[in-house]
């Protein structure tokens, strides 16, 4: 009986390899990226690319094991969920209020040290952020929020 279960399991694992997940890879420049509207210093951009963009942009750098099911399905769901919460490549499509709120959340995630996720930084060692790197992100996000808030105030006063 155990032998039959192992054979069925092995066949199942082989068969699911033929069911592919859609990859999160966009071609060319991203016209709605945060970088098209807001200044992101190289130091911040480098941190975001290493620690955030795999799940929070339109371009994921996939590791070798992403071609193996069911891992690929899990990664795909993880990326979709991350992009649902924040997508730096679609940032300028958000309302100013939402942009401000998303950066407020970026600050909170760094102050509370829960992003990047431990499961991600465990595999991607370079994504483990130092306190200095967290401060760089927090300071940039606070400065950018001020710009967004001043844009919001300007937009509000222009409506009057």
N, C-alpha and C positions, 0 to 999 in steps of 0.2 A: 504493500500500500504506500509506504513512504517513497519507494522508488518511482511509482506512478505520479505521485505528487511532485517530486523533483523533476521528472520529465515534463509534466504539464507546465510547471513553473518556468523551466528553461525554454520551452517552446514559446510561452507567453512573452518572456523577456526578449527573445529574438524577434518575434513578430512586432512588438511595439517599437522596435528600432526603425521601422519603416514609416511610422507616423511622426512626421516632422513638425516642429513648432515654428511659428513665424519669428524671424529674427528682428531685433530692434536696431536696424541699420538704415540710416537715411543717407541719401546721396547728396553731395554738394553742400553749399552754404545753407544755413538755417535762417531764413529771413525774419523769424519772430524770436530769435535768441535774445537773451538778456543783454548780450554784448552789443547788440545793435542799437540799444538805447542808453545803457548805463555803462560807465567806465568800470572796468574790473582790472585792477592792477595785476601784473604778471604773477606776483606772489599768491594772490587769491585765486587766480585762474588755475594755477598749477595745483593747488590744493583741491579745488573743485573737480578738476579733471581726474585726479587720482582717487579721491575719496567719495565723490558724489555722482559724477556723470554716468557711470554704468547703469544706475537705476533712475536717475533724474534728468535724462536728456534723450534725444532721439538716436543716439549712437552708443551701443553697448559693445565693449571689447569682451568677446566671449572666450572663456578658458577652454582648454581641450576637452574637458569632461562635459561641456555643454552640448555635445553631439550625442550623448548617451541618454536614452530614455530610462526611467522617468525623470532624471535630473533636469533635462531640458525643459520639461513641462513646468517643473517647480521654479526654475530660473525665469522662465517666461512669465509666470504668474507674479513672481516677485518684482520683475521689472515693470510690468503693467501697473501693479499697485504703487510702486514708487513714483511712476510718471503721473498717476492719478492725483497724488498728493502734491507733487511739484515737478514741473518739467522746465528746466532752464532754457530749452530750445523753443518753448512756446510761451515764454514769460511775458512777452509784450502783447500777447493776445488777452491777457488777464486785465480786468479793470484795475485802475490805480488803487482802489481799496483792497482788492485781492492781492495785488503785487505787494502792497505794504504788509498785509497780513502774512503772506508767504515768507517774507523776510523776517517778520517778527517770529515766525515758527523756526526759521533757520537759526536765529539767535537762541531761542529756547532749546533747540536740539543740541547746540554746542555748550550752552551753560549747564544743561542737565547731562551732557556727555552720552546721549543715547543714539547719536548718529555720528559716523556711519555705524550700522548695526554690527554687533559683535560677531555675528556669523559671517559677515562680509569681511571685516578686518582680520578675522582669524585666517582666512584663506588669502586675502590680499594684505600682506603685512605692511606695505607702504601706505595703506589707507588708515593705519592707526595714527590718530592725530595727537600731536604734543599739545601741551597747554598753550604754547606760543602760537601754534597754527590755529587752534581754536580761537584765540584772541584776535588773530588777524581776520578770520572770517567774521567774528562778532563785530569788530570795529568797522569793517567794510559794509556789513549788512545795516548797521546803525546809520552810517553815513548815507547809504543809498536810500534808506527809509526817509531820511530828512529831505532828500531830493524829491522822492515820490510824494511826500506830504506837502511840500511846497508846490509841486505840480497840481496836486489835488486842490489846494487852496486857490491857486491861480484859476483852475478850471471852474471852481465854485464861484469865484468873484466875477468871472467872465459871463456866467449865466445870468447874473443880476442885471 
